[in-house]
């Protein structure tokens, strides 16, 4: 072990809130720490390094993260050697103010400065001065480490950073910076390394993946075509798409490439054109319907999911009804549904918040009830169909069962032998709830042997 690793060795715990981007950032931070000799433990109490990787998209996620950080920071008074760090979007957004708000935390590290994590930890240990590192928001990220992934079968990879959209409700451009797309060659090489390490499914990440554009004017479709050619890679997924940037070429590549999965997460946010204009979403419901119709035409076997905000400032009951009607028309497989919560520093936060909390809650419940009914119907329609499942491992809530996902990203639970884990299997759907499917394996042993050849 090197002298640097002797100095840096210890234990760490990372608690992650928010999106897949945050999950992958946490994997990179774990890699940076393990490169220096640190080992992971699951409990914050007792760890030498505790990192809260935070999300500020909605008030609830921010509150949960900071409440937990505050509790551990107070407990830290009994363990002077531990270092408590807040990273992620809340750190980038609040910076020095966060140190003042939580006097026991030691470091605040932003969404692009986290690649300097070992250097910052060493600096803190040498001089003992609390650190705020949020200044690299405009710099492209250069990460020279192997992320630590809990599941080698499925992996995330960032294809771009930041966001150039200016949705009036969203804080992400402030916390993630301007868009910057990685070269296709770099992404392909990273995915090849993942495949060599056992990854069979990769999910490419970006705040708005279909606005991906390199300096050579290569777009998101070009990237998917390139990834589709990688030997040993079985499945490609992507998130998140924005209707504003979703072009015919993007939809066509899903149908053209066998390895690109037929599930589309396409946040609509509202089913009313006036509300969409106030949100500055840069598309209308006619454009949204066109994208969905084309996707469904090109991909008969598919799933469609979305994000919806209810109670946006000035949203009337009639406009909310337009959202309900669009949900009935689209028949989403599932949806992430939220009450609007103001984010300081966004234009919407300055608008009159004229939808009462009680009305927001009532609208959200109405929307959730509608979508739950549709999700159950959609999953029951799957009964009798056969799907190709990538078997991930033991089912989390059903002892003695396995679980895996369809090409359309639906979780299926079924009985099967451990030899199926890491392979694809044919599974017939026998039942369905609003959130998962039940199935029985049709794959014979000879087919499994063939799939591993």
C-alpha positions as a LaTeX table, in Angstrom:
\begin{tabular}{lrrr}
\hline
Residue & $x$ (\AA) & $y$ (\AA) & $z$ (\AA) \\
\hline
Unk1 & 0.00 & 0.00 & 0.00 \\
Unk2 & 1.32 & 3.43 & $-0.92$ \\
Unk3 & 2.00 & 6.17 & 1.62 \\
Unk4 & $-0.99$ & 8.12 & 0.25 \\
Unk5 & $-3.26$ & 5.12 & 0.75 \\
Unk6 & $-1.99$ & 4.72 & 4.33 \\
Unk7 & $-2.92$ & 8.34 & 5.03 \\
Unk8 & $-6.30$ & 8.06 & 3.34 \\
Unk9 & $-7.35$ & 4.57 & 4.52 \\
Unk10 & $-10.54$ & 4.20 & 6.54 \\
Unk11 & $-14.24$ & 3.52 & 6.04 \\
Unk12 & $-16.90$ & 5.45 & 4.13 \\
Unk13 & $-20.66$ & 5.53 & 3.75 \\
Unk14 & $-22.53$ & 7.29 & 0.94 \\
Unk15 & $-26.25$ & 8.03 & 1.28 \\
Unk16 & $-27.81$ & 8.92 & $-2.08$ \\
Unk17 & $-31.00$ & 10.85 & $-2.77$ \\
Unk18 & $-32.64$ & 11.63 & $-6.11$ \\
Unk19 & $-32.13$ & 10.53 & $-9.68$ \\
Unk20 & $-29.97$ & 8.00 & $-11.52$ \\
Unk21 & $-27.45$ & 10.77 & $-12.18$ \\
Unk22 & $-26.92$ & 11.08 & $-8.44$ \\
Unk23 & $-26.66$ & 7.30 & $-8.11$ \\
Unk24 & $-23.90$ & 7.24 & $-10.70$ \\
Unk25 & $-22.11$ & 10.21 & $-9.08$ \\
Unk26 & $-22.13$ & 8.20 & $-5.85$ \\
Unk27 & $-20.63$ & 5.21 & $-7.68$ \\
Unk28 & $-17.82$ & 7.44 & $-8.93$ \\
Unk29 & $-17.18$ & 8.88 & $-5.46$ \\
Unk30 & $-17.05$ & 5.34 & $-4.10$ \\
Unk31 & $-14.48$ & 4.47 & $-6.75$ \\
Unk32 & $-12.37$ & 7.52 & $-5.88$ \\
Unk33 & $-12.37$ & 6.54 & $-2.20$ \\
Unk34 & $-11.68$ & 2.86 & $-2.75$ \\
Unk35 & $-8.78$ & 3.78 & $-5.03$ \\
Unk36 & $-7.28$ & 5.40 & $-1.89$ \\
Unk37 & $-7.85$ & 2.36 & 0.31 \\
Unk38 & $-11.19$ & 3.19 & 1.87 \\
Unk39 & $-13.75$ & 0.42 & 2.43 \\
Unk40 & $-17.53$ & 0.80 & 2.31 \\
Unk41 & $-19.76$ & 0.28 & 5.31 \\
Unk42 & $-23.55$ & 0.55 & 5.23 \\
Unk43 & $-24.19$ & 2.57 & 8.40 \\
Unk44 & $-23.40$ & 6.28 & 8.69 \\
Unk45 & $-22.59$ & 5.86 & 12.37 \\
Unk46 & $-19.00$ & 4.73 & 12.69 \\
Unk47 & $-17.87$ & 5.65 & 9.18 \\
Unk48 & $-14.76$ & 7.80 & 8.84 \\
Unk49 & $-16.28$ & 9.55 & 5.83 \\
Unk50 & $-20.04$ & 10.13 & 5.55 \\
Unk51 & $-21.32$ & 11.65 & 2.31 \\
Unk52 & $-24.90$ & 12.78 & 1.72 \\
Unk53 & $-25.36$ & 13.06 & $-2.04$ \\
Unk54 & $-28.39$ & 15.32 & $-2.26$ \\
Unk55 & $-31.21$ & 16.25 & $-4.64$ \\
Unk56 & $-32.94$ & 19.63 & $-4.78$ \\
Unk57 & $-35.46$ & 19.05 & $-7.57$ \\
Unk58 & $-38.26$ & 18.80 & $-5.00$ \\
Unk59 & $-38.58$ & 20.13 & $-1.48$ \\
Unk60 & $-39.22$ & 16.73 & 0.09 \\
Unk61 & $-35.98$ & 15.16 & $-1.16$ \\
Unk62 & $-33.95$ & 18.15 & 0.00 \\
Unk63 & $-35.58$ & 18.14 & 3.45 \\
Unk64 & $-34.98$ & 14.40 & 3.98 \\
Unk65 & $-31.32$ & 14.65 & 3.02 \\
Unk66 & $-30.52$ & 17.70 & 5.14 \\
Unk67 & $-32.45$ & 16.39 & 8.16 \\
Unk68 & $-30.39$ & 13.19 & 8.07 \\
Unk69 & $-27.16$ & 15.12 & 7.54 \\
Unk70 & $-28.01$ & 17.35 & 10.49 \\
Unk71 & $-28.70$ & 14.36 & 12.74 \\
Unk72 & $-25.41$ & 12.66 & 11.85 \\
Unk73 & $-23.52$ & 15.94 & 12.13 \\
Unk74 & $-24.79$ & 16.34 & 15.69 \\
Unk75 & $-23.79$ & 12.77 & 16.51 \\
Unk76 & $-20.34$ & 13.55 & 15.07 \\
Unk77 & $-19.63$ & 15.62 & 18.19 \\
Unk78 & $-18.86$ & 12.25 & 19.82 \\
Unk79 & $-16.44$ & 11.24 & 17.04 \\
Unk80 & $-13.98$ & 14.00 & 16.21 \\
Unk81 & $-12.14$ & 12.00 & 13.53 \\
Unk82 & $-15.11$ & 11.51 & 11.20 \\
Unk83 & $-15.76$ & 13.82 & 8.26 \\
Unk84 & $-19.33$ & 14.69 & 7.21 \\
Unk85 & $-19.81$ & 15.89 & 3.63 \\
Unk86 & $-22.85$ & 17.20 & 1.77 \\
Unk87 & $-22.53$ & 16.83 & $-2.00$ \\
Unk88 & $-24.85$ & 16.98 & $-5.01$ \\
Unk89 & $-27.41$ & 19.53 & $-6.10$ \\
Unk90 & $-28.23$ & 21.00 & $-2.67$ \\
Unk91 & $-24.52$ & 21.55 & $-2.09$ \\
Unk92 & $-24.12$ & 23.25 & $-5.47$ \\
Unk93 & $-27.19$ & 25.40 & $-4.91$ \\
Unk94 & $-26.53$ & 26.57 & $-1.36$ \\
Unk95 & $-22.72$ & 26.49 & $-1.08$ \\
Unk96 & $-21.40$ & 28.48 & 1.87 \\
Unk97 & $-24.91$ & 29.05 & 3.23 \\
Unk98 & $-25.08$ & 25.32 & 3.91 \\
Unk99 & $-22.07$ & 25.50 & 6.22 \\
Unk100 & $-23.79$ & 28.26 & 8.15 \\
Unk101 & $-27.05$ & 26.29 & 8.26 \\
Unk102 & $-25.36$ & 23.06 & 9.44 \\
Unk103 & $-22.41$ & 24.13 & 11.61 \\
Unk104 & $-21.25$ & 20.56 & 12.31 \\
Unk105 & $-20.71$ & 19.48 & 8.69 \\
Unk106 & $-17.18$ & 19.70 & 7.36 \\
Unk107 & $-17.40$ & 19.96 & 3.58 \\
Unk108 & $-19.80$ & 21.08 & 0.86 \\
Unk109 & $-18.91$ & 19.67 & $-2.57$ \\
Unk110 & $-20.73$ & 20.57 & $-5.80$ \\
Unk111 & $-21.90$ & 18.53 & $-8.77$ \\
Unk112 & $-18.65$ & 18.81 & $-10.73$ \\
Unk113 & $-16.12$ & 19.29 & $-7.91$ \\
Unk114 & $-16.78$ & 15.85 & $-6.45$ \\
Unk115 & $-14.09$ & 14.40 & $-8.73$ \\
Unk116 & $-11.63$ & 16.23 & $-6.43$ \\
Unk117 & $-12.96$ & 14.35 & $-3.39$ \\
Unk118 & $-9.70$ & 12.65 & $-2.23$ \\
Unk119 & $-7.72$ & 15.89 & $-2.62$ \\
Unk120 & $-10.32$ & 17.84 & $-0.63$ \\
Unk121 & $-10.43$ & 15.24 & 2.14 \\
Unk122 & $-6.66$ & 15.27 & 2.47 \\
Unk123 & $-6.65$ & 19.08 & 2.56 \\
Unk124 & $-9.25$ & 19.11 & 5.33 \\
Unk125 & $-7.28$ & 16.59 & 7.37 \\
Unk126 & $-4.11$ & 18.65 & 7.06 \\
Unk127 & $-5.40$ & 22.12 & 7.93 \\
Unk128 & $-8.78$ & 21.42 & 9.57 \\
Unk129 & $-10.52$ & 24.24 & 7.69 \\
Unk130 & $-14.09$ & 23.61 & 6.55 \\
Unk131 & $-14.35$ & 23.47 & 2.77 \\
Unk132 & $-16.83$ & 24.69 & 0.16 \\
Unk133 & $-16.03$ & 23.47 & $-3.37$ \\
Unk134 & $-18.66$ & 24.56 & $-5.90$ \\
Unk135 & $-16.59$ & 26.60 & $-8.34$ \\
Unk136 & $-16.09$ & 24.00 & $-11.12$ \\
Unk137 & $-19.70$ & 24.10 & $-12.36$ \\
Unk138 & $-18.62$ & 25.37 & $-15.82$ \\
Unk139 & $-15.86$ & 22.77 & $-16.31$ \\
Unk140 & $-16.27$ & 19.50 & $-18.26$ \\
Unk141 & $-15.90$ & 16.50 & $-15.97$ \\
Unk142 & $-12.82$ & 14.31 & $-16.31$ \\
Unk143 & $-13.04$ & 11.18 & $-14.17$ \\
Unk144 & $-10.06$ & 8.85 & $-13.98$ \\
Unk145 & $-11.47$ & 6.07 & $-11.83$ \\
Unk146 & $-13.63$ & 2.96 & $-12.08$ \\
Unk147 & $-17.00$ & 3.51 & $-10.40$ \\
Unk148 & $-17.99$ & 1.02 & $-7.71$ \\
Unk149 & $-21.20$ & $-0.65$ & $-8.87$ \\
Unk150 & $-23.34$ & $-2.85$ & $-6.63$ \\
Unk151 & $-24.76$ & $-4.68$ & $-9.66$ \\
Unk152 & $-22.25$ & $-5.53$ & $-12.37$ \\
Unk153 & $-24.96$ & $-6.86$ & $-14.68$ \\
Unk154 & $-26.52$ & $-3.41$ & $-15.12$ \\
Unk155 & $-24.59$ & $-0.14$ & $-15.19$ \\
Unk156 & $-25.05$ & 3.60 & $-15.65$ \\
Unk157 & $-22.82$ & 5.81 & $-17.76$ \\
Unk158 & $-23.02$ & 9.58 & $-18.16$ \\
Unk159 & $-23.06$ & 10.75 & $-21.77$ \\
Unk160 & $-23.48$ & 14.44 & $-20.97$ \\
Unk161 & $-23.63$ & 16.90 & $-18.10$ \\
Unk162 & $-25.76$ & 19.95 & $-17.40$ \\
Unk163 & $-28.87$ & 21.36 & $-19.04$ \\
Unk164 & $-29.54$ & 24.28 & $-21.38$ \\
Unk165 & $-33.31$ & 24.26 & $-20.94$ \\
Unk166 & $-34.92$ & 26.97 & $-18.84$ \\
Unk167 & $-38.07$ & 25.38 & $-17.47$ \\
Unk168 & $-39.47$ & 27.89 & $-15.00$ \\
Unk169 & $-39.90$ & 25.31 & $-12.20$ \\
Unk170 & $-36.49$ & 23.64 & $-12.44$ \\
Unk171 & $-33.28$ & 24.37 & $-10.52$ \\
Unk172 & $-31.14$ & 21.85 & $-12.46$ \\
Unk173 & $-29.42$ & 24.32 & $-14.84$ \\
Unk174 & $-28.16$ & 26.18 & $-11.77$ \\
Unk175 & $-26.98$ & 23.05 & $-9.96$ \\
Unk176 & $-25.67$ & 21.06 & $-12.94$ \\
Unk177 & $-24.36$ & 23.82 & $-15.23$ \\
Unk178 & $-24.47$ & 24.18 & $-18.99$ \\
Unk179 & $-24.72$ & 21.18 & $-21.31$ \\
Unk180 & $-21.53$ & 19.40 & $-22.25$ \\
Unk181 & $-21.55$ & 16.15 & $-24.24$ \\
Unk182 & $-18.79$ & 13.56 & $-24.03$ \\
Unk183 & $-17.21$ & 12.33 & $-27.28$ \\
Unk184 & $-18.78$ & 9.15 & $-28.67$ \\
Unk185 & $-15.42$ & 7.37 & $-28.70$ \\
Unk186 & $-14.92$ & 7.93 & $-24.96$ \\
Unk187 & $-18.39$ & 6.59 & $-24.16$ \\
Unk188 & $-17.94$ & 3.54 & $-26.39$ \\
Unk189 & $-14.61$ & 2.71 & $-24.74$ \\
Unk190 & $-16.16$ & 3.04 & $-21.27$ \\
Unk191 & $-19.03$ & 0.72 & $-22.19$ \\
Unk192 & $-16.60$ & $-1.82$ & $-23.69$ \\
Unk193 & $-14.73$ & $-1.86$ & $-20.36$ \\
Unk194 & $-18.02$ & $-2.39$ & $-18.56$ \\
Unk195 & $-18.90$ & $-5.29$ & $-20.85$ \\
Unk196 & $-15.51$ & $-6.89$ & $-20.25$ \\
Unk197 & $-16.27$ & $-6.64$ & $-16.52$ \\
Unk198 & $-19.59$ & $-8.47$ & $-16.89$ \\
Unk199 & $-22.09$ & $-5.68$ & $-17.66$ \\
Unk200 & $-24.84$ & $-6.74$ & $-20.04$ \\
Unk201 & $-27.21$ & $-3.76$ & $-19.80$ \\
Unk202 & $-26.15$ & $-0.12$ & $-19.80$ \\
Unk203 & $-28.31$ & 2.93 & $-19.13$ \\
Unk204 & $-26.95$ & 6.14 & $-20.62$ \\
Unk205 & $-27.69$ & 9.21 & $-18.52$ \\
Unk206 & $-28.19$ & 12.91 & $-19.11$ \\
Unk207 & $-30.49$ & 15.65 & $-17.92$ \\
Unk208 & $-31.84$ & 15.62 & $-21.48$ \\
Unk209 & $-30.22$ & 12.76 & $-23.37$ \\
Unk210 & $-31.76$ & 13.51 & $-26.75$ \\
Unk211 & $-30.14$ & 16.95 & $-26.83$ \\
Unk212 & $-26.77$ & 15.15 & $-26.84$ \\
Unk213 & $-24.50$ & 16.76 & $-29.44$ \\
Unk214 & $-20.73$ & 16.47 & $-29.77$ \\
Unk215 & $-18.33$ & 19.04 & $-31.20$ \\
Unk216 & $-18.35$ & 16.90 & $-34.37$ \\
Unk217 & $-22.16$ & 17.37 & $-34.59$ \\
Unk218 & $-22.83$ & 13.73 & $-33.73$ \\
Unk219 & $-26.24$ & 13.40 & $-32.10$ \\
Unk220 & $-27.99$ & 11.01 & $-29.73$ \\
Unk221 & $-29.01$ & 8.65 & $-32.55$ \\
Unk222 & $-25.37$ & 8.44 & $-33.69$ \\
Unk223 & $-24.38$ & 7.46 & $-30.17$ \\
Unk224 & $-27.04$ & 4.74 & $-29.92$ \\
Unk225 & $-26.03$ & 3.31 & $-33.30$ \\
Unk226 & $-22.41$ & 3.15 & $-32.10$ \\
Unk227 & $-23.30$ & 1.48 & $-28.79$ \\
Unk228 & $-25.49$ & $-1.04$ & $-30.61$ \\
Unk229 & $-22.36$ & $-2.41$ & $-32.33$ \\
Unk230 & $-20.54$ & $-3.36$ & $-29.10$ \\
Unk231 & $-20.03$ & $-7.11$ & $-28.85$ \\
Unk232 & $-21.24$ & $-8.61$ & $-25.59$ \\
Unk233 & $-23.60$ & $-5.75$ & $-24.76$ \\
Unk234 & $-27.17$ & $-7.02$ & $-24.71$ \\
Unk235 & $-29.34$ & $-4.07$ & $-23.73$ \\
Unk236 & $-29.24$ & $-0.26$ & $-23.97$ \\
Unk237 & $-31.56$ & 2.06 & $-22.04$ \\
Unk238 & $-31.54$ & 5.84 & $-21.66$ \\
Unk239 & $-32.99$ & 8.56 & $-19.48$ \\
Unk240 & $-34.27$ & 11.23 & $-19.46$ \\
Unk241 & $-35.79$ & 12.45 & $-22.75$ \\
Unk242 & $-37.35$ & 15.86 & $-23.29$ \\
Unk243 & $-40.16$ & 16.20 & $-25.87$ \\
Unk244 & $-38.56$ & 19.48 & $-26.99$ \\
Unk245 & $-35.49$ & 17.61 & $-28.29$ \\
Unk246 & $-37.11$ & 14.30 & $-29.27$ \\
Unk247 & $-36.74$ & 13.98 & $-33.05$ \\
Unk248 & $-37.88$ & 11.35 & $-35.54$ \\
Unk249 & $-34.29$ & 10.09 & $-35.81$ \\
Unk250 & $-34.24$ & 9.30 & $-32.10$ \\
Unk251 & $-37.51$ & 7.34 & $-32.37$ \\
Unk252 & $-36.30$ & 5.49 & $-35.47$ \\
Unk253 & $-33.06$ & 4.33 & $-33.84$ \\
Unk254 & $-35.04$ & 2.51 & $-31.15$ \\
Unk255 & $-36.79$ & 0.49 & $-33.85$ \\
Unk256 & $-33.62$ & 0.03 & $-35.93$ \\
Unk257 & $-31.29$ & $-1.21$ & $-33.17$ \\
Unk258 & $-31.94$ & $-4.59$ & $-31.58$ \\
Unk259 & $-30.09$ & $-3.68$ & $-28.37$ \\
Unk260 & $-31.96$ & $-0.41$ & $-27.72$ \\
Unk261 & $-34.92$ & $-1.20$ & $-25.48$ \\
Unk262 & $-38.46$ & $-0.20$ & $-26.42$ \\
Unk263 & $-39.34$ & 1.85 & $-23.37$ \\
Unk264 & $-39.63$ & 5.63 & $-23.55$ \\
Unk265 & $-39.70$ & 7.88 & $-20.50$ \\
Unk266 & $-41.09$ & 11.13 & $-21.89$ \\
Unk267 & $-42.00$ & 13.69 & $-19.20$ \\
Unk268 & $-45.07$ & 15.69 & $-20.22$ \\
Unk269 & $-45.39$ & 17.69 & $-16.93$ \\
Unk270 & $-48.83$ & 19.02 & $-17.91$ \\
Unk271 & $-51.58$ & 18.17 & $-20.38$ \\
Unk272 & $-52.54$ & 21.81 & $-20.91$ \\
Unk273 & $-50.85$ & 23.99 & $-23.54$ \\
Unk274 & $-51.10$ & 27.23 & $-21.56$ \\
Unk275 & $-49.50$ & 25.66 & $-18.51$ \\
Unk276 & $-46.76$ & 24.23 & $-20.70$ \\
Unk277 & $-46.05$ & 27.73 & $-22.04$ \\
Unk278 & $-45.82$ & 29.14 & $-18.51$ \\
Unk279 & $-43.50$ & 26.28 & $-17.63$ \\
Unk280 & $-41.42$ & 27.14 & $-20.75$ \\
Unk281 & $-41.38$ & 23.54 & $-21.87$ \\
Unk282 & $-41.01$ & 24.54 & $-25.56$ \\
Unk283 & $-43.50$ & 21.99 & $-26.93$ \\
Unk284 & $-47.28$ & 21.61 & $-26.92$ \\
Unk285 & $-49.59$ & 18.64 & $-26.55$ \\
Unk286 & $-49.93$ & 18.27 & $-30.32$ \\
Unk287 & $-46.17$ & 17.82 & $-30.64$ \\
Unk288 & $-46.18$ & 15.45 & $-27.67$ \\
Unk289 & $-48.90$ & 13.30 & $-29.25$ \\
Unk290 & $-46.95$ & 13.17 & $-32.52$ \\
Unk291 & $-43.84$ & 11.80 & $-30.76$ \\
Unk292 & $-45.85$ & 9.17 & $-28.89$ \\
Unk293 & $-47.77$ & 8.11 & $-31.99$ \\
Unk294 & $-44.55$ & 7.70 & $-33.98$ \\
Unk295 & $-42.89$ & 5.77 & $-31.16$ \\
Unk296 & $-45.83$ & 3.39 & $-30.86$ \\
Unk297 & $-46.08$ & 2.95 & $-34.63$ \\
Unk298 & $-42.38$ & 2.04 & $-34.92$ \\
Unk299 & $-42.34$ & $-0.09$ & $-31.75$ \\
Unk300 & $-45.53$ & $-2.15$ & $-31.34$ \\
Unk301 & $-44.07$ & $-3.84$ & $-28.23$ \\
Unk302 & $-43.29$ & $-0.87$ & $-25.99$ \\
Unk303 & $-43.88$ & 0.94 & $-22.72$ \\
Unk304 & $-44.41$ & 4.64 & $-22.12$ \\
Unk305 & $-43.80$ & 6.43 & $-18.82$ \\
Unk306 & $-43.83$ & 10.09 & $-17.82$ \\
Unk307 & $-43.47$ & 12.81 & $-15.15$ \\
Unk308 & $-46.38$ & 15.08 & $-14.20$ \\
Unk309 & $-46.58$ & 18.14 & $-11.93$ \\
Unk310 & $-49.93$ & 19.13 & $-10.43$ \\
Unk311 & $-50.82$ & 22.47 & $-8.87$ \\
Unk312 & $-48.35$ & 24.58 & $-10.89$ \\
Unk313 & $-48.90$ & 28.31 & $-10.22$ \\
Unk314 & $-52.09$ & 29.52 & $-11.97$ \\
Unk315 & $-53.20$ & 26.00 & $-13.01$ \\
Unk316 & $-57.01$ & 26.03 & $-13.11$ \\
Unk317 & $-59.30$ & 23.08 & $-12.52$ \\
Unk318 & $-60.09$ & 22.99 & $-16.24$ \\
Unk319 & $-56.38$ & 22.87 & $-17.08$ \\
Unk320 & $-55.85$ & 20.06 & $-14.60$ \\
Unk321 & $-58.74$ & 18.22 & $-16.27$ \\
Unk322 & $-56.80$ & 18.53 & $-19.53$ \\
Unk323 & $-53.94$ & 16.68 & $-17.84$ \\
Unk324 & $-56.32$ & 13.94 & $-16.67$ \\
Unk325 & $-57.69$ & 13.63 & $-20.20$ \\
Unk326 & $-54.21$ & 13.34 & $-21.68$ \\
Unk327 & $-53.33$ & 10.61 & $-19.17$ \\
Unk328 & $-56.48$ & 8.71 & $-20.18$ \\
Unk329 & $-55.51$ & 9.10 & $-23.84$ \\
Unk330 & $-51.83$ & 8.17 & $-23.45$ \\
Unk331 & $-52.47$ & 5.26 & $-21.05$ \\
Unk332 & $-49.02$ & 5.42 & $-19.52$ \\
Unk333 & $-47.56$ & 2.23 & $-18.11$ \\
Unk334 & $-46.50$ & 4.23 & $-15.06$ \\
Unk335 & $-45.82$ & 7.80 & $-14.04$ \\
Unk336 & $-43.92$ & 9.87 & $-11.50$ \\
Unk337 & $-46.46$ & 12.36 & $-10.15$ \\
Unk338 & $-45.74$ & 15.30 & $-7.86$ \\
Unk339 & $-47.28$ & 18.37 & $-6.30$ \\
Unk340 & $-45.53$ & 21.54 & $-7.42$ \\
Unk341 & $-43.06$ & 22.81 & $-4.82$ \\
Unk342 & $-41.28$ & 26.16 & $-5.32$ \\
Unk343 & $-37.51$ & 26.07 & $-5.79$ \\
Unk344 & $-35.77$ & 29.27 & $-4.72$ \\
Unk345 & $-34.00$ & 30.92 & $-7.64$ \\
Unk346 & $-36.44$ & 29.70 & $-10.29$ \\
Unk347 & $-38.91$ & 31.98 & $-12.13$ \\
Unk348 & $-41.88$ & 29.91 & $-10.96$ \\
Unk349 & $-40.96$ & 30.57 & $-7.33$ \\
Unk350 & $-41.74$ & 34.26 & $-7.98$ \\
Unk351 & $-45.18$ & 33.51 & $-9.44$ \\
Unk352 & $-48.28$ & 33.77 & $-7.24$ \\
Unk353 & $-48.69$ & 30.33 & $-5.69$ \\
Unk354 & $-52.46$ & 30.47 & $-6.06$ \\
Unk355 & $-53.28$ & 26.77 & $-5.89$ \\
Unk356 & $-53.86$ & 25.86 & $-2.26$ \\
Unk357 & $-52.07$ & 22.98 & $-0.61$ \\
Unk358 & $-55.39$ & 21.23 & $-0.04$ \\
Unk359 & $-56.25$ & 21.55 & $-3.73$ \\
Unk360 & $-52.80$ & 20.30 & $-4.76$ \\
Unk361 & $-53.22$ & 17.24 & $-2.57$ \\
Unk362 & $-56.70$ & 16.57 & $-3.93$ \\
Unk363 & $-55.52$ & 16.86 & $-7.54$ \\
Unk364 & $-52.50$ & 14.65 & $-6.91$ \\
Unk365 & $-54.67$ & 11.95 & $-5.35$ \\
Unk366 & $-57.08$ & 12.10 & $-8.28$ \\
Unk367 & $-54.23$ & 11.77 & $-10.74$ \\
Unk368 & $-52.56$ & 8.92 & $-8.82$ \\
Unk369 & $-55.84$ & 7.02 & $-8.58$ \\
Unk370 & $-56.36$ & 7.35 & $-12.33$ \\
Unk371 & $-52.82$ & 6.27 & $-13.20$ \\
Unk372 & $-52.92$ & 3.34 & $-10.74$ \\
Unk373 & $-56.06$ & 2.08 & $-12.45$ \\
Unk374 & $-54.42$ & 2.37 & $-15.88$ \\
Unk375 & $-51.19$ & 0.70 & $-14.68$ \\
Unk376 & $-53.14$ & $-2.26$ & $-13.32$ \\
Unk377 & $-55.06$ & $-2.58$ & $-16.59$ \\
Unk378 & $-51.86$ & $-2.38$ & $-18.63$ \\
Unk379 & $-50.14$ & $-5.05$ & $-16.54$ \\
Unk380 & $-53.15$ & $-7.36$ & $-16.64$ \\
Unk381 & $-53.08$ & $-7.06$ & $-20.43$ \\
Unk382 & $-49.62$ & $-8.66$ & $-20.25$ \\
Unk383 & $-51.05$ & $-11.95$ & $-18.92$ \\
Unk384 & $-50.39$ & $-14.73$ & $-21.43$ \\
Unk385 & $-47.64$ & $-12.83$ & $-23.26$ \\
Unk386 & $-44.07$ & $-14.11$ & $-23.35$ \\
Unk387 & $-41.18$ & $-11.74$ & $-22.66$ \\
Unk388 & $-37.41$ & $-11.94$ & $-22.85$ \\
Unk389 & $-36.20$ & $-11.25$ & $-19.30$ \\
Unk390 & $-32.72$ & $-10.28$ & $-18.22$ \\
Unk391 & $-32.52$ & $-12.16$ & $-14.91$ \\
Unk392 & $-31.00$ & $-9.87$ & $-12.28$ \\
Unk393 & $-31.02$ & $-12.08$ & $-9.18$ \\
Unk394 & $-33.15$ & $-12.98$ & $-6.16$ \\
Unk395 & $-36.47$ & $-11.13$ & $-5.86$ \\
Unk396 & $-36.32$ & $-8.49$ & $-3.14$ \\
Unk397 & $-39.72$ & $-9.18$ & $-1.61$ \\
Unk398 & $-40.41$ & $-12.79$ & $-2.66$ \\
Unk399 & $-38.05$ & $-15.33$ & $-1.06$ \\
Unk400 & $-37.22$ & $-18.25$ & $-3.31$ \\
Unk401 & $-38.05$ & $-16.29$ & $-6.46$ \\
Unk402 & $-35.97$ & $-14.48$ & $-9.07$ \\
Unk403 & $-36.59$ & $-11.11$ & $-10.68$ \\
Unk404 & $-35.69$ & $-9.43$ & $-13.93$ \\
Unk405 & $-36.93$ & $-6.85$ & $-16.41$ \\
Unk406 & $-38.62$ & $-7.09$ & $-19.75$ \\
Unk407 & $-37.27$ & $-5.17$ & $-22.72$ \\
Unk408 & $-40.00$ & $-2.66$ & $-21.89$ \\
Unk409 & $-38.53$ & $-2.20$ & $-18.37$ \\
Unk410 & $-41.25$ & $-3.98$ & $-16.42$ \\
Unk411 & $-40.19$ & $-5.95$ & $-13.37$ \\
Unk412 & $-41.17$ & $-9.63$ & $-13.42$ \\
Unk413 & $-40.99$ & $-12.00$ & $-10.42$ \\
Unk414 & $-40.86$ & $-15.75$ & $-11.08$ \\
Unk415 & $-39.58$ & $-19.06$ & $-9.76$ \\
Unk416 & $-36.36$ & $-20.24$ & $-11.32$ \\
Unk417 & $-32.97$ & $-21.77$ & $-10.68$ \\
Unk418 & $-29.94$ & $-19.66$ & $-9.79$ \\
Unk419 & $-28.25$ & $-20.71$ & $-13.04$ \\
Unk420 & $-30.55$ & $-18.22$ & $-14.81$ \\
Unk421 & $-29.04$ & $-15.18$ & $-13.04$ \\
Unk422 & $-27.12$ & $-13.05$ & $-15.50$ \\
Unk423 & $-28.82$ & $-14.67$ & $-18.48$ \\
Unk424 & $-31.86$ & $-13.92$ & $-20.60$ \\
Unk425 & $-34.85$ & $-16.20$ & $-20.20$ \\
Unk426 & $-38.25$ & $-16.57$ & $-21.83$ \\
Unk427 & $-40.94$ & $-15.92$ & $-19.24$ \\
Unk428 & $-44.71$ & $-16.16$ & $-19.69$ \\
Unk429 & $-46.65$ & $-13.56$ & $-17.71$ \\
Unk430 & $-49.20$ & $-15.14$ & $-15.35$ \\
Unk431 & $-50.31$ & $-12.17$ & $-13.25$ \\
Unk432 & $-49.90$ & $-8.45$ & $-12.81$ \\
Unk433 & $-50.40$ & $-5.73$ & $-10.23$ \\
Unk434 & $-49.89$ & $-2.01$ & $-10.69$ \\
Unk435 & $-46.16$ & $-2.22$ & $-10.04$ \\
Unk436 & $-44.86$ & $-5.64$ & $-11.12$ \\
Unk437 & $-45.64$ & $-8.80$ & $-13.05$ \\
Unk438 & $-45.62$ & $-12.48$ & $-12.11$ \\
Unk439 & $-44.41$ & $-15.13$ & $-14.54$ \\
Unk440 & $-43.24$ & $-18.66$ & $-15.19$ \\
Unk441 & $-40.03$ & $-19.63$ & $-16.97$ \\
Unk442 & $-40.32$ & $-21.21$ & $-20.41$ \\
Unk443 & $-36.59$ & $-21.29$ & $-21.15$ \\
Unk444 & $-35.10$ & $-24.78$ & $-21.32$ \\
Unk445 & $-31.59$ & $-25.63$ & $-20.10$ \\
Unk446 & $-30.29$ & $-25.93$ & $-23.66$ \\
Unk447 & $-31.45$ & $-22.39$ & $-24.43$ \\
Unk448 & $-29.59$ & $-21.03$ & $-21.41$ \\
Unk449 & $-26.40$ & $-22.81$ & $-22.47$ \\
Unk450 & $-26.78$ & $-21.30$ & $-25.93$ \\
Unk451 & $-27.26$ & $-17.78$ & $-24.50$ \\
Unk452 & $-24.01$ & $-18.00$ & $-22.51$ \\
Unk453 & $-21.90$ & $-19.22$ & $-25.41$ \\
\hline
\end{tabular}
